[in-house]
Amino acid sequence: MKLVRNGKTSYLQPSALSAGLTAGFTTRNGGVSRPPYHSLNLGTNTDDIAPHVEGNRSTFTRAFDLPLHQLLTVKQVHGKDLLLIDEPNLDLSHFARVEVDAILTNQPGIMIGILTADCYPLLLWNRQQTAIAAIHIGWRGAAEGLIYKTIKAMTTHFDCTPEDLVAAIGPGIGPDKYEVDRPVRDAFRQGSGFWNETTRETSLGHWSLNLARSCRLQLEQAGLTPNAIEEAGYCTFAQAEMFFSYRRDEGKTGRQLGFIMLNK
């Protein structure tokens, strides 16, 4: 991925994009929010001043000549439910309160997004550019198979095939900064997170967890080819000048956005 600037917004752009798609992962820079939310905080679920967040979201959408109401984020709850939009919607505001952790659509002109500050935003699209998805992956989503569930929905509802899908894994907390305990281990072992392949024991009852690798392994297991998966490779915890981090900032921080849209 390359770091690009569009207006005041800096974001990581997947290398496999073509003219039919807009997608990327924002940094924390280019907004108006004050510390500790400085500066491009796009999260409405923070204690930041609401007009600042709205201003940041307006600045972001203007960079893509998109009306603010065409940016859709939802109420993420670390669950395993999906929101599927398969017909035109003049008003997306009612979706903002829906409690889901993945959004899928085949509708052009709707920018769907996932807000993160250590969890991983994961974007999917098919090579035919007729369907897209944005997924929120924390340890619960990884353990509960949200990636496979989303891909299954894309194949069922949008006639995609896993072999035709492309994935971009955005910035998230790296394994050197992400220590987990036995409840996480048990959830992975009972679920689909590839525990043995993604962890290293650091002390008795504690492990470092590589969520990005878990995402990649689950994508490959679902049928994506390895060269169709791109990773940003940035650690949100370690790179404070670029990203918000919930763990590093002890909860008082903003949110960056993983976003994708089928262009009209």
C-alpha positions as CSV (number, residue, x, y, z in Angstrom):
1,M,0.0,0.0,0.0
2,K,1.1,3.6,-0.6
3,L,0.4,6.6,1.5
4,V,-1.5,9.2,-0.6
5,R,-2.9,12.6,0.1
6,N,-6.3,13.8,-1.1
7,G,-7.2,17.3,0.0
8,K,-6.4,17.4,3.7
9,T,-6.8,13.7,4.1
10,S,-3.9,11.2,4.1
11,Y,-4.7,7.5,3.7
12,L,-3.2,4.2,2.8
13,Q,-4.4,3.1,-0.6
14,P,-4.4,-0.6,-1.6
15,S,-2.3,-1.3,-4.7
16,A,-4.8,-3.5,-6.4
17,L,-7.4,-0.7,-6.9
18,S,-8.7,0.2,-10.3
19,A,-10.9,3.1,-11.5
20,G,-14.1,1.5,-10.5
21,L,-13.3,1.6,-6.7
22,T,-12.4,4.0,-4.0
23,A,-10.8,2.5,-0.9
24,G,-8.3,3.0,1.8
25,F,-7.4,3.4,5.4
26,T,-7.2,6.9,7.0
27,T,-4.4,8.2,9.2
28,R,-5.1,10.4,12.2
29,N,-3.9,13.6,10.4
30,G,-5.7,16.3,8.7
31,G,-8.6,17.2,11.0
32,V,-9.7,19.7,13.6
33,S,-10.1,17.7,16.7
34,R,-8.0,18.6,19.7
35,P,-6.0,16.3,22.0
36,P,-6.4,13.5,22.8
37,Y,-8.5,13.1,19.6
38,H,-6.2,15.1,17.4
39,S,-6.8,15.5,14.6
40,L,-8.9,13.5,12.0
41,N,-11.1,11.7,14.5
42,L,-13.9,10.1,12.5
43,G,-15.5,8.2,15.3
44,T,-18.9,9.2,16.6
45,N,-18.5,6.8,19.4
46,T,-15.9,8.8,21.2
47,D,-16.1,11.7,23.8
48,D,-14.7,14.1,21.2
49,I,-16.7,17.3,20.6
50,A,-19.5,16.3,18.2
51,P,-19.1,19.3,15.8
52,H,-15.4,18.4,15.5
53,V,-16.2,14.9,14.5
54,E,-18.8,16.1,12.0
55,G,-16.4,18.6,10.6
56,N,-13.8,15.8,10.2
57,R,-16.2,13.6,8.4
58,S,-17.2,16.4,6.1
59,T,-13.6,17.2,5.3
60,F,-13.0,13.5,4.6
61,T,-16.0,13.0,2.3
62,R,-15.4,16.3,0.4
63,A,-12.0,14.9,-0.5
64,F,-13.8,12.3,-2.6
65,D,-16.6,14.7,-3.8
66,L,-19.1,12.6,-1.8
67,P,-22.0,14.0,0.2
68,L,-21.6,13.4,3.9
69,H,-24.8,11.4,4.1
70,Q,-23.4,8.8,1.6
71,L,-20.7,7.7,4.2
72,L,-22.1,4.8,6.2
73,T,-20.6,3.6,9.5
74,V,-22.5,1.5,12.0
75,K,-22.6,0.7,15.7
76,Q,-19.8,-1.9,16.0
77,V,-20.2,-4.3,18.9
78,H,-17.6,-7.0,18.4
79,G,-20.3,-9.4,17.2
80,K,-20.8,-11.6,14.2
81,D,-23.8,-10.0,12.5
82,L,-23.7,-8.4,9.0
83,L,-25.5,-5.6,7.3
84,L,-26.3,-6.3,3.7
85,I,-27.5,-3.4,1.4
86,D,-28.7,-4.7,-2.0
87,E,-31.0,-1.9,-3.2
88,P,-30.8,1.8,-3.5
89,N,-31.3,3.8,-0.3
90,L,-31.9,7.6,-0.4
91,D,-31.4,7.8,3.4
92,L,-28.7,5.8,5.1
93,S,-29.0,7.4,8.5
94,H,-31.2,4.7,10.0
95,F,-28.4,2.1,9.3
96,A,-26.0,4.1,11.6
97,R,-27.7,2.6,14.7
98,V,-27.6,-1.0,13.5
99,E,-25.3,-3.2,15.7
100,V,-23.2,-5.1,13.2
101,D,-19.5,-5.6,12.5
102,A,-19.5,-6.1,8.7
103,I,-21.2,-4.2,5.9
104,L,-21.8,-5.6,2.4
105,T,-23.2,-3.9,-0.6
106,N,-23.5,-4.0,-4.4
107,Q,-24.8,-0.4,-4.6
108,P,-22.6,2.2,-6.2
109,G,-22.1,5.6,-4.6
110,I,-22.3,4.3,-1.0
111,M,-19.1,4.5,1.0
112,I,-19.1,1.9,3.7
113,G,-16.6,2.2,6.5
114,I,-15.2,0.5,9.6
115,L,-13.9,2.6,12.5
116,T,-10.9,1.3,14.4
117,A,-8.2,2.2,16.9
118,D,-6.3,-1.1,17.2
119,C,-8.7,-3.6,15.8
120,Y,-8.2,-4.4,12.1
121,P,-10.3,-3.0,9.3
122,L,-10.6,-5.5,6.4
123,L,-11.9,-4.6,3.0
124,L,-13.1,-7.0,0.3
125,W,-14.1,-6.6,-3.3
126,N,-14.5,-8.8,-6.4
127,R,-12.4,-8.3,-9.5
128,Q,-15.6,-7.6,-11.5
129,Q,-16.2,-4.6,-9.1
130,T,-19.8,-5.5,-8.5
131,A,-19.7,-6.1,-4.7
132,I,-17.7,-4.8,-1.7
133,A,-17.5,-5.4,2.0
134,A,-15.9,-3.8,5.1
135,I,-15.3,-5.9,8.2
136,H,-14.3,-5.0,11.8
137,I,-11.9,-7.7,13.2
138,G,-11.0,-7.7,16.8
139,W,-10.1,-11.0,18.6
140,R,-13.8,-11.8,19.0
141,G,-14.5,-11.4,15.3
142,A,-11.5,-13.4,14.4
143,A,-12.5,-16.2,16.8
144,E,-16.1,-16.3,15.6
145,G,-15.4,-16.6,11.9
146,L,-16.7,-13.2,10.8
147,I,-14.4,-13.2,7.8
148,Y,-15.8,-16.5,6.5
149,K,-19.3,-15.5,7.2
150,T,-18.9,-12.3,5.2
151,I,-17.4,-14.1,2.2
152,K,-20.2,-16.6,2.3
153,A,-22.7,-13.8,2.2
154,M,-20.9,-12.3,-0.8
155,T,-21.0,-15.6,-2.7
156,T,-24.7,-16.2,-1.8
157,H,-26.2,-12.8,-2.4
158,F,-23.8,-11.2,-4.9
159,D,-22.7,-14.2,-7.0
160,C,-19.0,-13.7,-6.0
161,T,-16.5,-16.5,-5.9
162,P,-13.7,-16.6,-3.4
163,E,-11.1,-16.9,-6.1
164,D,-12.3,-13.6,-7.6
165,L,-12.1,-11.7,-4.3
166,V,-9.4,-9.2,-3.4
167,A,-8.7,-8.3,0.3
168,A,-6.9,-5.4,2.0
169,I,-6.0,-5.7,5.7
170,G,-5.6,-2.3,7.2
171,P,-3.4,-1.0,10.1
172,G,-4.0,-2.5,13.5
173,I,-2.2,-3.4,16.7
174,G,0.9,-5.6,16.1
175,P,1.7,-8.8,17.9
176,D,4.6,-7.2,19.9
177,K,2.0,-4.8,21.5
178,Y,-1.0,-7.1,21.8
179,E,-1.0,-9.5,24.7
180,V,-4.0,-11.7,25.4
181,D,-5.0,-14.2,28.1
182,R,-6.8,-17.5,28.5
183,P,-10.3,-16.4,27.6
184,V,-9.0,-15.3,24.2
185,R,-7.1,-18.5,23.8
186,D,-10.2,-20.6,24.6
187,A,-12.3,-18.6,22.1
188,F,-9.8,-19.1,19.4
189,R,-9.4,-22.8,20.1
190,Q,-13.2,-23.3,20.0
191,G,-13.6,-21.0,16.9
192,S,-11.7,-20.3,13.8
193,G,-8.8,-17.9,14.6
194,F,-5.8,-20.2,14.0
195,W,-4.5,-20.0,17.5
196,N,-1.3,-22.1,17.2
197,E,-0.3,-20.3,14.0
198,T,-0.8,-16.7,15.3
199,T,0.4,-16.7,18.9
200,R,3.6,-16.8,21.0
201,E,3.6,-17.4,24.7
202,T,5.1,-14.5,26.6
203,S,4.5,-15.7,30.2
204,L,2.3,-18.2,32.0
205,G,-1.2,-17.7,30.8
206,H,-0.3,-14.8,28.4
207,W,0.4,-14.8,24.7
208,S,1.1,-12.2,22.0
209,L,-1.5,-12.4,19.2
210,N,-0.9,-11.6,15.5
211,L,-4.4,-10.6,14.4
212,A,-3.2,-9.6,10.9
213,R,-1.9,-13.1,10.3
214,S,-5.2,-14.6,11.6
215,C,-7.0,-12.5,9.1
216,R,-4.7,-13.7,6.3
217,L,-5.0,-17.3,7.2
218,Q,-8.8,-17.1,7.4
219,L,-9.0,-15.4,4.0
220,E,-6.9,-18.1,2.5
221,Q,-8.9,-20.8,4.1
222,A,-12.1,-19.2,2.6
223,G,-10.6,-19.5,-0.8
224,L,-8.7,-16.3,-1.6
225,T,-5.4,-16.7,-3.3
226,P,-2.4,-15.5,-1.3
227,N,-1.4,-12.9,-3.8
228,A,-4.9,-11.4,-3.7
229,I,-4.4,-10.4,0.0
230,E,-2.5,-7.2,0.8
231,E,-1.5,-6.1,4.3
232,A,-0.8,-2.5,5.3
233,G,1.9,-3.6,7.8
234,Y,1.5,-0.7,10.2
235,C,1.1,-1.1,14.0
236,T,-1.4,1.4,15.4
237,F,0.1,1.2,18.9
238,A,3.7,1.8,17.8
239,Q,3.1,4.6,15.3
240,A,1.5,7.3,17.4
241,E,2.2,10.0,14.8
242,M,0.0,8.2,12.2
243,F,-2.7,6.3,14.1
244,F,-5.0,6.3,17.0
245,S,-4.6,3.4,19.5
246,Y,-7.1,2.4,22.2
247,R,-4.5,0.4,24.2
248,R,-1.7,2.9,23.9
249,D,-3.9,5.9,24.8
250,E,-5.9,4.1,27.5
251,G,-9.2,4.5,25.8
252,K,-9.0,8.3,25.3
253,T,-8.4,8.4,21.6
254,G,-10.0,8.9,18.2
255,R,-10.9,6.5,15.4
256,Q,-9.5,6.0,11.9
257,L,-11.6,4.7,9.1
258,G,-11.3,1.8,6.7
259,F,-13.5,2.7,3.7
260,I,-14.5,1.4,0.3
261,M,-17.0,2.4,-2.4
262,L,-18.1,1.2,-5.8
263,N,-17.8,4.3,-7.9
264,K,-20.8,5.4,-10.0
